[in-house]
């Protein structure tokens, strides 16, 4: 029996004519270097048909090519994308700049909410993300835009978040240092937010000396550089029983490491 290799013919997709299209919707699957785009059309019967899929580079030239590609589809009702870290931000702002004076909606949605909506429409798969988003973009009642501010807002938000993370991390390290010193039975009230305290502890941790000797070395260093020593002398007189305290050499490496981290976060 002779077998012939025949290609299986797929049914040809019939695209709607421009007169049949009520509006177009665009789904964008944004990655670090690639932007996957799918365009769907809603025809007069209410049916939603996938019209065109294409991929672009996420670069200035690639985004310019992408917006030229979208000019073919009018009226463009919505461009829908997922909030993917920072990758969606340049695409979102580029589209906002191109469609700021039209009725086209540029929407970035929360991933959790977006996945829930896509599940309602069908199974969500990585290869079908852009197509699913294109279909979802034409369901106005299911869309819930997330707020994406301008670049100034984003930089300010990131700075505030970084500040709070730094504060939390600094507090954790200071509490760890206090616990370490308490474990050594050194319960002198150090204020770790003072620069002179950090310099004093740096001298104390890195030299085999008593706490009073560390004070005296710090006083001599301040005097040599012509700086005030009033606070150091006053604190040195309040050492009491901790004046002769000497750090266990076993912890001579760990203490300076924690102190360095505190200094980096504070300064």
C-alpha positions in Angstrom: 0.0 0.0 0.0 1.5 3.3 -1.1 1.1 6.1 1.4 1.1 9.6 0.2 2.2 12.5 2.3 -0.7 14.9 2.2 -0.7 18.1 4.3 -3.8 18.5 6.4 -5.6 21.5 5.3 -6.8 23.9 8.0 -10.0 25.8 7.5 -9.2 29.3 6.3 -10.1 32.0 8.7 -12.5 34.5 7.2 -11.7 37.9 8.5 -14.5 40.4 8.9 -14.8 43.3 6.5 -14.3 46.8 7.9 -18.1 47.5 7.4 -18.9 44.5 9.7 -16.6 45.7 12.6 -18.1 47.7 15.4 -14.8 48.2 17.3 -11.4 46.6 17.8 -9.8 45.5 21.1 -6.1 44.9 21.7 -4.5 42.6 24.1 -0.8 43.1 25.1 1.4 40.5 26.8 4.4 42.5 27.9 7.7 40.9 28.6 11.2 42.4 29.3 12.2 42.5 25.6 9.2 41.4 23.7 5.6 42.7 23.4 3.1 40.2 22.1 0.1 41.9 20.6 -3.3 40.4 19.5 -6.1 42.4 17.9 -9.7 41.2 18.2 -12.8 42.6 16.4 -16.4 42.8 17.6 -18.7 42.5 14.6 -22.3 43.6 14.3 -23.7 40.2 15.4 -21.8 40.5 18.7 -19.2 37.9 17.9 -15.6 38.5 18.8 -13.0 37.4 16.3 -9.2 37.3 16.5 -8.0 39.4 13.6 -4.2 39.7 13.9 -1.3 38.7 16.1 2.2 40.2 16.1 5.2 40.6 18.3 7.3 43.7 18.7 10.5 44.6 20.5 10.1 46.7 23.6 12.4 49.5 22.5 11.8 53.0 21.2 11.9 51.8 17.6 9.8 48.7 18.4 7.1 50.8 20.2 7.0 53.2 17.2 6.5 50.3 14.9 3.8 49.0 17.3 1.8 52.2 17.2 2.0 52.4 13.4 0.6 48.8 13.4 -2.4 49.9 15.5 -3.3 52.7 13.1 -4.7 50.1 10.8 -7.5 49.2 13.2 -10.2 51.8 13.7 -12.1 52.4 15.8 -9.7 51.1 18.5 -11.8 50.7 21.6 -9.3 49.5 24.3 -5.7 48.3 24.8 -5.5 45.9 27.8 -2.3 44.8 29.5 -1.3 43.2 32.7 0.7 45.1 35.4 3.9 43.1 35.1 6.3 44.7 37.5 7.9 47.6 35.7 7.8 46.1 32.2 4.3 47.5 31.4 5.2 51.1 32.4 7.0 52.3 29.2 4.4 50.6 27.0 1.5 52.1 29.0 3.0 55.7 28.9 3.8 55.4 25.2 0.2 54.5 24.4 -1.1 57.2 26.7 1.0 59.7 24.8 -0.3 58.4 21.4 -4.0 58.2 22.3 -4.4 61.0 24.9 -7.0 62.9 22.8 -9.1 60.0 21.6 -11.7 57.7 23.0 -9.3 54.7 23.1 -8.9 53.3 26.6 -5.4 52.3 27.8 -5.9 49.9 30.7 -3.4 48.1 33.0 -5.1 45.6 35.3 -4.0 43.8 38.5 -2.7 40.3 37.6 -4.9 38.5 40.2 -8.1 40.2 39.0 -7.1 39.8 35.3 -6.4 36.0 35.7 -9.8 35.7 37.4 -11.5 37.4 34.5 -9.6 35.3 31.9 -10.7 32.2 33.8 -14.3 33.3 33.4 -13.8 33.5 29.7 -11.8 30.3 29.2 -8.6 28.6 30.3 -5.6 30.9 30.6 -2.4 29.7 29.0 0.9 31.5 28.4 0.7 31.2 24.7 -2.9 32.5 24.6 -2.4 35.5 26.9 -2.5 38.2 24.3 -5.5 36.6 22.6 -7.4 36.3 25.9 -6.6 39.9 26.8 -7.8 41.0 23.3 -11.1 39.3 23.8 -11.4 40.6 27.4 -10.7 44.1 26.3 -14.2 44.2 24.6 -16.0 43.3 27.8 -16.3 46.7 29.5 -18.1 45.4 32.6 -15.2 43.1 33.4 -12.4 45.7 33.2 -11.0 47.3 36.4 -8.1 49.6 35.6 -5.2 49.9 38.0 -3.7 53.3 38.7 -0.5 53.9 36.8 1.0 57.3 37.6 3.4 59.3 35.6 7.2 58.8 36.0 7.5 61.4 38.7 4.8 59.6 40.8 6.5 56.3 40.2 9.9 57.6 41.3 8.5 59.2 44.4 6.6 56.1 45.3 9.7 53.9 44.9 11.7 56.4 47.0 9.1 56.3 49.8 9.0 52.5 49.7 12.8 52.3 49.8 12.9 54.7 52.8 10.4 52.6 54.8 12.3 49.4 54.0 15.5 51.0 55.1 13.9 52.2 58.3 12.6 48.7 59.0 15.9 47.0 58.2 17.8 49.6 60.3 15.6 48.9 63.3 16.1 45.2 62.9 19.8 45.5 62.9 19.9 47.8 65.9 17.7 45.4 67.8 20.1 42.6 66.8 23.1 44.6 68.0 21.4 45.4 71.3 20.6 41.7 71.8 24.2 40.7 71.0 25.5 43.3 73.6 22.9 42.1 76.1 24.1 38.6 75.5 27.6 39.8 76.5 26.1 41.5 79.6 27.0 44.9 78.2 23.9 46.8 79.0 25.1 50.3 78.6 22.5 52.6 77.0 24.0 53.2 73.5 22.1 55.5 71.1 22.9 53.8 67.8 21.5 56.8 65.8 24.4 59.0 67.0 27.5 59.2 64.9 29.9 59.3 67.8 28.4 56.1 69.2 29.0 54.3 65.9 32.6 55.5 65.8 33.1 54.5 69.4 31.8 51.0 68.8 33.9 50.6 65.7 36.9 51.4 67.8 35.7 49.0 70.6 35.0 46.1 68.3 38.1 46.3 66.2 40.6 46.8 69.0 41.3 44.5 72.0 40.6 47.1 74.6 38.1 48.0 77.4 35.2 50.2 76.9 36.9 53.0 78.8 40.0 52.7 76.6 37.8 52.9 73.5 36.3 56.2 74.8 39.8 57.5 75.5 41.0 56.6 71.9 37.9 58.3 70.5 38.5 61.4 72.6 42.1 61.5 71.4 41.0 61.1 67.8 38.4 63.9 68.2 41.0 66.2 69.8 43.5 65.5 67.0 40.9 66.7 64.4 39.9 69.7 66.4 36.4 68.5 67.2 34.4 68.8 70.4 34.9 66.1 73.0 32.3 67.4 75.6 29.8 64.6 74.9 32.4 61.9 74.9 33.9 63.0 78.3 30.4 63.3 79.8 29.5 59.8 78.7 32.8 58.4 79.7 32.2 59.5 83.3 28.9 57.6 83.4 30.4 54.2 82.4 30.5 52.9 86.0 30.9 49.2 86.2 31.1 48.9 82.4 34.4 50.9 82.2 36.5 47.7 82.4 34.3 45.7 80.1 36.2 43.9 77.4 34.5 42.1 74.4 34.9 38.4 74.0 37.4 37.8 71.1 35.2 35.0 69.8 32.7 37.6 68.5 35.3 40.0 67.2 34.2 39.3 63.6 30.4 39.2 63.9 29.9 42.4 65.8 31.8 44.6 63.2 29.7 43.1 60.4 26.4 44.0 62.0 27.8 47.5 62.8 28.9 48.0 59.2 25.4 47.2 58.0 23.9 49.7 60.5 26.3 52.4 59.4 25.5 51.8 55.7 21.7 52.0 56.2 21.9 55.1 58.5 24.3 57.1 56.3 
